[in-house]
Amino acid sequence: MFQVLSERLGSVFKRLGSKGRLTERDVDEALREVRLALLEADVNFKVVKEFIATLRERSLGNEVLESLTPAQQVIKVVNEELTSILGGAPTHLASASRPPTIVMLVGLQGSGKTTTAAKLALHLKGSGQRPLLVAADLRRPAAIEQLVTLGNELEIPVYREDTSAKPVSVCTHALKRVRELAATWVIADTGGRLHIDEAMMKEAAEIKRELKPDEVLLVVDAMTGQDAVRAAEEFHAKLGLSGLILTKMDGDARGGAALSIKAVTGVPVKFIGTGEKLDALETFYPDRLASRILGMGDLLTLVERAEKTFDEERAKKLEKKVRHATLDLEDFLGQLHEMQQMGSLSQLVDMIPGLSSIAHRAPDAVDEGRLEKIEAIIRSMTPQERHNPEIIDGSRRRRIAQGSGTTPQEINQLLNQFRQTQKLMKQMAQGRSLRSMLQ
């Protein structure tokens, strides 16, 4: 979402770094570029104006101009101020002093509200809670069936009634089932509209009065830009929101909503949706997003994803194989699957400091299609071929190529790369120095 903005800011900082000492004119020219980059990214005009004014004041201070590394100090200032407009410190869900904690989800149709309800329930379940989903979106009958299907998939109970019922009574009846189900959290998926209207707000206000929720969270589509910001302002004015969930943060839009919404509404972003999978919901950390936008990576999120994905026992077995240089293509396929569970390759690259800028300059280096080809090739091999690639001769190559929809040349390329990997592992096992291995 922030690729273009990251590239523009990166080029500004690179020019500053080549100047050594900075003058007031250098700073003003750089800030003019930053201002244009933010406006092109669809960031709210008032937010940009205040942001640039603060940056200028701080960048022209003695701490920056008299520093031995002024360009790095400017980047530090930008990082801090970007984190500030994104919300500063992360804001977590408020929990009730006595369970259940009640969460009311509101939003427009198409924002991903029903799917987000299931994602939030899975997130809570993963932290040891017992969530109950409430299908209170009766205006869209498909929403009830969708939530029930998602609940069954995640093994999370869903309270539902017929579409002839009233949303307020559905929520009231659901609360009576809490003790029976021993639920510690209740997540109500309320009705949405294609646009904000009086009837929608009246219904939502009635549900809020009845439920007395601990959290009222607005689900907004980050790809709708400033429309998302305007919707958040209206919902907050009528309902009094406690937090926001930004969905579709993995999209290719300009990202202005994410950078504007907290500063304009005063309502904190609590979660972001980073993909279509049900586990693709993350706690929102302003400092991590600011770091990613500035091309500085996000290793903390990368580590957290890895901890959720990788199996410790399997990792120990893999380490043993690496030590003895016995890693085979079956192991490689398993590692590929575990990496794919962490997110797309482009997402992972963006989290590693320094790699995002390289990947953006050479887009072919981050090619999801190549990984799909590699998987197809390995799956077209017999178990014996995966464990012992040396037996793959010309006829086997042709058979594998036909089965995977690739060419014998691509099979050769994969096998050659794998041999190089095995050679590297043998050198590691023999204790060769890093310098000699790199040579």
PyMOL commands that set and color helices and strands:
alter all, ss='L'
color gray80, all
select helices_A, chain A and resi 3-17+24-40+45-59+62-65+70-86+113-126+141-154+167-176+178-181+198-211+222-224+226-239+256-265+286-293+299-309+312-323+329-341+345-350+355-361+363-365+368-379+383-387+389-391+394-404+408-429+434-438
alter helices_A, ss='H'
color red, helices_A
select strands_A, chain A and resi 101-106+131-136+158-159+185-190+215-221+243-247+269-273+281-283
alter strands_A, ss='S'
color yellow, strands_A
deselect
rebuild
show_as cartoon
